[in-house]
Amino acid sequence: MRMVRVLSAALLALGLAAAPAAADASPSPSQDGASAPTQAGTSFRTAAEIEQGQPATASGSTGDYLYWSFPADTGQRPTVKATVKLPKSHASQTWQIDVYDGLRRRQACQYGAQTRTAAADVSSVELACVLRTVRAWSEPWANDPLPGTYYVRLTATGVTTADLGLPIGSEVRVDSRDIGGSAAVDGSLAEPLVPGVATKPGEEREDAAMPAGLEPEDGWASGWWSDRWVWTAVGGILAALAGVGGYALTRGSGRPSRAPAA
């Protein structure tokens, strides 16, 4: 029974240690609304940087390409939402939001209204794109989301000539859900996919993107840790407790007191 008590205490300590780690894994949204960008870029190189949980606004014209960038780390499932405020008088317009990873590969949306058509009497249109979970590592031929900088592109398609150049307003916000160990994989990238990561220190090239200034609040994950380690340890301890308890139940009370000595 002493061994049972020791294993029970170890299980309790492990559970208490795992709770803060799980709490810290959830990204904390930025509350600094004053520093939110009010302009968008017009290309990947000039994309406006935004933090997750930070709303960004921008004014533009119908027919423009508006770009933002944000960091996404291992285990996160980003959700990109955009609202476009249309002019009072306009024809039917189709708006679309696209998300690209650090290699500028277009990422498919798991679900969400990525494309919507606004009728002539509609004053605004809302778009959403829920990406797949960011993986710590992937095969070179795969198109899986990887940790690094992601780009959001907002634009209108099928715009009539009369509507080109009409003023519009936009708001973009990115939030993430921490999926945890269920999406963990073995292996990790040497570096997150951020602009300039392939540029050597001191090297300057005209076609090289400038390094991004944003990264997750707690830094980029190393890729080796996930809550799978915690639950694996918990499973091992529970198996040990079950073995000790089964032995205690099946071994009986020992040698009968009236049994003759051997």
Salt bridges, closest charged atoms under 4 A:
ASP98 OD1 - ARG106 NE 3.00
ASP98 OD2 - ARG153 NH2 3.34
ASP101 OD2 - ARG105 NE 2.72
ASP144 OD1 - ARG132 NH1 3.48
ASP144 OD2 - ARG135 NE 3.43
ASP175 OD2 - ARG173 NE 2.91
ASP186 OD1 - ARG228 NH2 3.54
GLU203 OE2 - ARG205 NH1 3.62
ASP207 OD1 - ARG205 NE 3.13
